Amino acid sequence: MKYTIVSILLLLLYPGKSSAHEALITNSGDTLVYGLWDPPYQTRRNYTIKVMPNRVYFFVETWSKVLLKKSFPLKKSEYRSFLKSLDSLHIKNIPVRGDPCIGSGSETLLLYPGTPAQVKGYVSYCGNDVHGTLDGDVQAASRLFKALVPKLEETLEALDKDDQ
């Protein structure tokens, strides 16, 4: 089995667990967070997906108003699979890469909070350039988070139609 630095740190923090994922699951305070912040000129709203061991929370907001709050149950096996997949993406913090990109959207991640393996940062996309403080397959992580929200695209499209 191939271990990443995150896995090794979690196993050291939680001795007696058979895997880093089991260590995370037994600490019920763990919350993993993904946020999408669209450019200011677009109509789509910003949203956040929070994943906890037994629940997924989905928030959609605009400048100062929460437009939608939903939550969905999450099975322990789904949570384990999510963590295993997320861990395989080798996402890590890096020093700021690239110059600030005005007018672009960004994706934010908070992974393994409160542990030495914590990852917290953002990426923004400016044309073909990637800027920010995260390295690894952030786009794949985005897809993993989004897959946990039933009918995500339909929900966002409905909110956009309500706003017109």
C-alpha positions, -999 to +999 in steps of 0.1 A: +000+000+000+013+035-009+011+060+018+011+098+014+024+122+039-012+130+050-018+093+056+014+089+076+008+119+098-028+108+105-016+073+115+010+088+138-016+111+154-041+082+159-021+051+168-040+018+168-061+027+138-058+005+107-057+034+083-055+072+081-091+072+069-103+053+100-083+078+121-103+106+105-136+089+108-132+083+145-126+120+151-161+133+145-151+169+146-134+166+112-150+189+085-137+191+050-148+221+030-149+231-007-159+265-019-165+279-053-163+317-057-173+328-092-160+361-107-180+391-096-194+397-131-211+363-134-247+356-122-240+322-106-239+323-069-210+313-046-214+280-028-198+259-001-199+222+005-190+209+040-185+172+045-186+156+079-185+119+088-223+115+086-236+145+067-230+168+038-240+205+040-246+227+010-248+265+012-254+289-017-249+326-011-246+359-028-228+390-016-246+392+018-275+368+016-277+331+021-300+318-007-300+281+001-291+258+030-295+220+026-280+190+042-279+153+031-271+121+051-238+104+043-231+068+050-199+058+068-188+038+038-194+068+015-173+090+038-145+065+038-145+062+001-146+100-002-115+104+021-096+076+003-103+093-031-094+127-018-062+115-002-051+099-035-051+134-052-020+145-032-033+180-025-009+201-005-002+237+004+024+256-015+037+292-015+016+315-035+020+307-072+014+333-099+004+370-097-031+379-085-057+374-112-084+401-110-119+390-121-113+353-119-132+327-099-115+306-073-119+273-056-110+269-019-103+238+001-099+231+038-088+195+044-079+176+076-085+207+098-070+208+132-043+182+124-007+187+114-017+175+079-042+205+075-044+218+040-061+252+035-058+273+004-072+283-030-067+281-067-078+305-093-078+300-131-068+328-154-069+316-190-045+286-190-027+297-159-033+284-124-027+307-094-030+301-057-017+282-027-027+246-035-009+219-055-024+185-066-055+177-085-078+203-071-102+199-100-107+162-092-112+172-056-139+196-067-157+168-086-155+146-055-172+173-033-198+181-060-207+145-064-219+144-028-246+170-035-277+155-053-288+175-083-262+202-078-263+217-113-301+216-114-303+234-081-279+261-092-297+266-125-330+269-106-315+296-084-302+315-114-337+314-130-353+327-098-329+356-099-338+367-134 
